[in-house]
Amino acid sequence: MEAHGFLHLGKRAKKIIHDLIIITCWCIWKERNEMAFQNVKCGPQDTLRVVKSRGFV
């Protein structure tokens, strides 16, 4: 969660990377819940698709 702090980037770039990490974690959590509680099969491609749909990648 703090990896962006060690990069030699500007404040805006660090914020974007931090936000990308947060949204990716949220997507992984959401996909995991769908697998556990709704018996929906999800894979890494599905998670990446959701992250991309949020406009971060």
N, C-alpha and C positions, 0 to 999 in steps of 0.2 A: 504494500500500500504506500510505502514511502520511497520507492525506487526512483520516482521522478525527481526527488530532491537531490539526488546525487549526479544528475545529468547537468551538463553545462549548457543550459538552454535559458531562454528568456522566461519571464514570469508567465506570459500568455501560453507559451508552448508547454510549460510545466502544468498549467491548469488544464489544458486540453488532454495531456497524458493522464493526469489524475482522474479527470472525468471519464476517460475511456476505461480506465481500470475499474472504476466504480460501476459503470454500466455493464461491463463484462461480467463482473461478479454477480450483479443483480440478475443478468440473463442466465447465468449458470444456475443460480439458486432457483429461478423460476422454472427452468427446464427440469431440474431435479425434482421439484415439487410435482410437476406434471407427470413425470415418470412414476413417482411414489404414490400419488393420490388419485390420478386419473388413468393410470396404466397407458400413458402415451409414450411411444418410443421416440426418443430424441437422440440426435448425434451431434458431434462437434460442428458439422456443417449447418445444422439447424440453429445452433447458438450463434455462429458467425453471421448467419443470415439475419437474425434478430438484431445483433449489434449493428450491422450495416444499415438496417432499416431505420435505426435511430439517427442516422446521419453522421456518425462519428468516424466511420472508416470509408 
